[in-house]
Amino acid sequence: MALDGRCMCGAVTWTYSGNVTRNLVCHCADCQRATSAPFTAFLGMRPEQLRWTGDIRHYESSPNTVRGFCPSCGTRLYFRSDRWPHEIHVHAATMANPEDYLPDAQVFMPSRAKWLDRLPSVPAHDGFQQAPADLPVVEPLKT
């Protein structure tokens, strides 16, 4: 399988040629904090079959676990842990075609944000919606 992807600004790119070892949606508190999102989706890959270009910075989010990110735009690229020494977990949203991602499982369900259950009943829009009529519009600060 051949896959590729990049960070938001394109300063970091990746290519992978091999079988994906995992396709998971993770709801753990660490992933929530690291991505500022209710969950993250990732692909497990063999490090020896993954090639990176560009500068990547790392943050040790817990003992023996590092998270790679682009220092230019801040995109979270992957996490790697000694718990899975033969895998690197690349964020699916960095794929060139993230719509092709198909998760196989969800993990750490006790940490799943409960409000996700409400999403099917929440109004959906093609872009940012207008401010609700009963809330005042906040003017930007003048500098």
Residue frames relative to the residue before (quaternion, step in Angstrom):
aa qw qx qy qz dx dy dz
M 1.0000 0.0000 0.0000 0.0000 0.00 0.00 0.00
A 0.1554 -0.7766 0.6054 0.0791 3.57 -0.94 0.90
L 0.0279 0.7821 -0.6189 0.0671 3.54 -0.85 1.07
D 0.0104 -0.7808 0.6231 0.0451 3.53 -1.27 0.36
G 0.0263 0.8015 -0.5966 0.0302 3.50 -1.30 0.34
R 0.1935 -0.7752 0.5938 0.0951 3.52 -1.37 -0.05
C 0.5519 -0.5533 0.4917 0.3842 3.50 -1.36 0.13
M 0.7363 -0.4260 0.2862 0.4410 3.58 -1.27 0.09
C 0.7610 0.3777 -0.2087 0.4844 3.61 0.89 -0.90
G 0.5058 -0.6811 0.4026 0.3438 3.61 1.25 -0.21
A 0.4572 0.6960 -0.4459 0.3282 3.61 1.26 0.05
V 0.7492 0.2382 -0.1547 0.5983 3.59 1.20 -0.53
T 0.0075 -0.7840 0.6206 -0.0129 3.56 -0.91 0.96
W 0.1244 -0.7785 0.6086 0.0898 3.54 -1.28 0.36
T 0.0874 -0.7473 0.6543 0.0756 3.53 -1.31 0.49
Y 0.0853 -0.7926 0.6036 0.0154 3.54 -1.08 0.77
S 0.0019 -0.7670 0.6417 -0.0022 3.54 -1.03 0.85
G 0.5596 0.5517 -0.4364 0.4383 3.51 -0.22 1.30
N 0.6207 -0.5231 0.4170 0.4089 3.54 -1.30 -0.04
V 0.4240 -0.6716 0.5476 0.2633 3.53 -1.04 0.80
T 0.3387 -0.7742 0.5060 0.1725 3.58 -0.88 0.95
R 0.7956 0.0516 -0.0167 0.6033 3.60 1.20 -0.50
N 0.0578 -0.7303 0.6783 0.0561 3.53 -1.29 0.56
L 0.1810 0.8319 -0.4951 0.1734 3.56 0.18 1.27
V 0.2554 -0.6719 0.6659 0.1999 3.48 -1.34 0.51
C 0.1400 -0.8209 0.5526 0.0330 3.55 -0.59 1.19
H 0.1906 -0.7975 0.5691 0.0621 3.53 -0.86 1.06
C 0.3729 0.7557 -0.4847 0.2344 3.63 1.20 0.17
A 0.6304 -0.5632 0.3891 0.3662 3.55 -1.20 0.60
D 0.6189 0.5443 -0.3545 0.4417 3.62 1.02 -0.68
C 0.6700 0.4753 -0.3018 0.4838 3.61 0.89 -0.85
Q 0.6143 0.5453 -0.3507 0.4498 3.59 1.01 -0.73
R 0.6905 0.4653 -0.2766 0.4798 3.59 0.88 -0.94
A 0.6805 0.5194 -0.2976 0.4226 3.58 0.86 -0.97
T 0.7769 0.3331 -0.1691 0.5068 3.59 1.03 -0.76
S 0.3363 -0.7445 0.4997 0.2879 3.61 1.27 -0.21
A 0.5977 0.5235 -0.3531 0.4940 3.55 1.09 0.80
P 0.6101 -0.5882 0.3763 0.3744 3.62 -1.13 0.46
F 0.7836 -0.0255 0.0039 0.6208 3.60 1.24 -0.34
T 0.1908 -0.7452 0.6130 0.1804 3.53 -1.32 0.09
A 0.2793 -0.7261 0.6046 0.1710 3.52 -1.22 0.59
F 0.0449 0.8204 -0.5681 0.0467 3.56 -0.89 0.86
L 0.3347 -0.6956 0.6032 0.2006 3.47 -1.41 0.38
G 0.3248 -0.7139 0.5840 0.2095 3.55 -0.98 0.85
M 0.0077 -0.8088 0.5862 -0.0465 3.57 -0.83 1.04
R 0.4880 -0.6234 0.5235 0.3148 3.55 -1.26 0.48
P 0.4832 -0.7107 0.4225 0.2878 3.62 -0.57 1.11
E 0.6675 0.5198 -0.3138 0.4310 3.59 0.97 -0.76
Q 0.7009 0.4257 -0.2639 0.5079 3.61 1.25 -0.26
L 0.6202 0.5251 -0.3174 0.4887 3.57 1.34 0.13
R 0.0910 -0.7965 0.5975 0.0181 3.58 -0.86 1.00
W 0.1616 -0.7841 0.5972 0.0485 3.55 -0.94 1.02
T 0.0720 -0.7348 0.6670 0.1000 3.55 -1.25 0.51
G 0.7043 0.4366 -0.3386 0.4458 3.56 -1.10 0.69
D 0.6016 -0.5666 0.4423 0.3484 3.52 -1.37 0.25
I 0.0508 -0.7795 0.6243 0.0053 3.58 -0.87 1.00
R 0.1963 -0.7543 0.6159 0.1146 3.54 -0.98 0.88
H 0.2539 -0.7831 0.5554 0.1174 3.55 -1.21 0.53
Y 0.1279 -0.7465 0.6496 0.0664 3.48 -1.27 0.66
E 0.2895 -0.7394 0.5778 0.1886 3.60 -0.80 0.97
S 0.1962 -0.8399 0.5009 0.0721 3.55 -0.13 1.33
S 0.7555 -0.0340 -0.0005 0.6543 3.55 1.27 -0.40
P 0.6963 -0.4663 0.2933 0.4601 3.62 -1.12 0.33
N 0.8618 0.0556 -0.0967 0.4949 3.54 -0.91 1.09
T 0.6371 0.4443 -0.3504 0.5234 3.58 1.17 0.59
V 0.0398 -0.8003 0.5982 -0.0062 3.56 -0.75 1.08
R 0.2126 -0.7457 0.6212 0.1136 3.51 -1.23 0.64
G 0.2522 -0.7829 0.5563 0.1182 3.55 -0.77 1.08
F 0.0331 0.7979 -0.6000 0.0476 3.54 -1.05 0.81
C 0.5263 -0.6058 0.4943 0.3343 3.55 -1.27 0.42
P 0.3748 -0.7486 0.4952 0.2321 3.62 -0.69 1.00
S 0.6163 0.5628 -0.3504 0.4250 3.62 1.20 -0.35
C 0.8320 0.1655 -0.0618 0.5259 3.58 0.78 -0.99
G 0.4980 -0.6969 0.3982 0.3284 3.59 1.26 -0.20
T 0.3734 0.7396 -0.4904 0.2703 3.60 1.23 0.03
R 0.3624 -0.6912 0.5825 0.2271 3.56 -0.97 0.91
L 0.2225 -0.8237 0.5153 0.0805 3.55 -0.67 1.13
Y 0.7928 -0.1734 0.1691 0.5593 3.58 0.86 -0.96
F 0.1711 -0.7186 0.6399 0.2119 3.46 -1.41 -0.04
R 0.1019 -0.7755 0.6223 0.0305 3.49 -1.22 0.65
S 0.0380 -0.8111 0.5829 -0.0301 3.55 -0.91 0.94
D 0.5604 -0.5900 0.4668 0.3463 3.54 -1.19 0.59
R 0.5365 0.6218 -0.4058 0.4010 3.60 1.23 -0.34
W 0.7612 0.1660 -0.0963 0.6195 3.59 1.21 -0.59
P 0.0983 -0.8712 0.4778 0.0550 3.59 0.50 1.18
H 0.7256 0.4218 -0.2403 0.4877 3.61 1.15 -0.46
E 0.6855 0.4145 -0.2800 0.5290 3.58 1.28 0.39
I 0.1124 -0.7007 0.6928 0.1283 3.46 -1.39 0.42
H 0.2694 -0.7906 0.5361 0.1226 3.58 -0.85 0.95
V 0.1428 -0.8203 0.5535 0.0150 3.55 -0.22 1.38
H 0.4757 -0.6787 0.4821 0.2841 3.56 -0.91 0.93
A 0.4883 -0.7042 0.4457 0.2589 3.56 -0.74 1.12
A 0.6110 0.5738 -0.3559 0.4133 3.60 1.06 -0.62
T 0.6344 0.5213 -0.3432 0.4561 3.62 1.21 -0.28
M 0.4408 0.6945 -0.4606 0.3334 3.61 1.24 -0.10
A 0.5833 -0.5700 0.4430 0.3723 3.58 -1.14 0.62
N 0.7804 0.1327 -0.0624 0.6079 3.58 1.12 -0.73
P 0.1062 -0.8469 0.5166 0.0684 3.61 0.41 1.15
E 0.5629 0.5976 -0.3963 0.4111 3.61 1.18 -0.35
D 0.6086 0.5572 -0.3452 0.4472 3.60 1.26 -0.30
Y 0.5088 0.6677 -0.4158 0.3500 3.60 1.24 -0.26
L 0.0286 -0.7848 0.6190 -0.0099 3.56 -0.97 0.92
P 0.2510 -0.7890 0.5373 0.1604 3.62 -0.28 1.18
D 0.3660 -0.7215 0.5533 0.1984 3.51 -1.25 0.65
A 0.8091 0.0104 0.0504 0.5854 3.56 1.15 -0.61
Q 0.2851 -0.6833 0.6355 0.2190 3.50 -1.42 0.26
V 0.1249 -0.8079 0.5744 0.0423 3.56 -0.98 0.86
F 0.8073 0.2395 -0.2374 0.4843 3.54 -1.36 0.52
M 0.0597 0.8621 -0.4960 0.0855 3.53 0.95 1.00
P 0.5905 0.5669 -0.4082 0.4040 3.68 0.98 -0.49
S 0.6912 0.4554 -0.2789 0.4870 3.62 1.16 -0.50
R 0.4105 0.7297 -0.4681 0.2829 3.61 1.24 -0.09
A 0.4897 -0.6583 0.4901 0.2942 3.56 -0.96 0.93
K 0.4466 -0.7323 0.4509 0.2468 3.57 -0.61 1.14
W 0.6287 0.5650 -0.3447 0.4084 3.59 1.08 -0.65
L 0.4923 0.6530 -0.4418 0.3688 3.62 1.20 -0.21
D 0.5772 0.5944 -0.3697 0.4205 3.59 1.17 -0.57
R 0.6695 0.5266 -0.2903 0.4362 3.59 1.12 -0.63
L 0.4806 0.7279 -0.4228 0.2458 3.61 1.13 -0.52
P 0.6514 0.5147 -0.3603 0.4255 3.67 0.82 -0.73
S 0.7263 0.4194 -0.2495 0.4841 3.63 1.12 -0.51
V 0.5594 0.5883 -0.3909 0.4338 3.62 1.28 -0.01
P 0.5360 -0.6351 0.4354 0.3461 3.62 -0.87 0.89
A 0.2190 -0.7769 0.5829 0.0934 3.56 -1.06 0.87
H 0.1122 -0.7906 0.6016 0.0213 3.58 -1.07 0.81
D 0.5308 -0.6372 0.4597 0.3176 3.58 -1.20 0.51
G 0.7780 0.0889 -0.0534 0.6196 3.59 1.26 -0.29
F 0.7331 -0.3440 0.2778 0.5168 3.57 -1.22 -0.26
Q 0.3798 -0.7117 0.5400 0.2400 3.54 -0.94 0.87
Q 0.5755 -0.5545 0.4600 0.3870 3.56 -1.27 0.28
A 0.6179 -0.5307 0.4129 0.4075 3.58 -1.21 0.46
P 0.5362 -0.6159 0.4580 0.3512 3.60 -0.97 0.79
A 0.5976 -0.6261 0.3778 0.3288 3.57 -1.01 0.87
D 0.7190 0.4583 -0.2740 0.4448 3.62 1.01 -0.64
L 0.6482 0.4683 -0.3339 0.4990 3.61 1.24 0.10
P 0.4592 -0.6767 0.4861 0.3081 3.60 -0.93 0.79
V 0.4664 -0.6421 0.5293 0.2998 3.53 -1.17 0.64
V 0.2986 -0.7558 0.5580 0.1681 3.56 -0.82 0.99
E 0.3267 -0.7488 0.5488 0.1772 3.56 -0.75 1.10
P 0.5257 -0.6271 0.4584 0.3468 3.59 -1.04 0.67
L 0.5480 -0.6087 0.4622 0.3399 3.55 -1.17 0.63
K 0.3288 -0.7211 0.5719 0.2118 3.57 -1.06 0.77
T 0.2018 -0.7984 0.5588 0.0980 3.55 -0.90 0.92
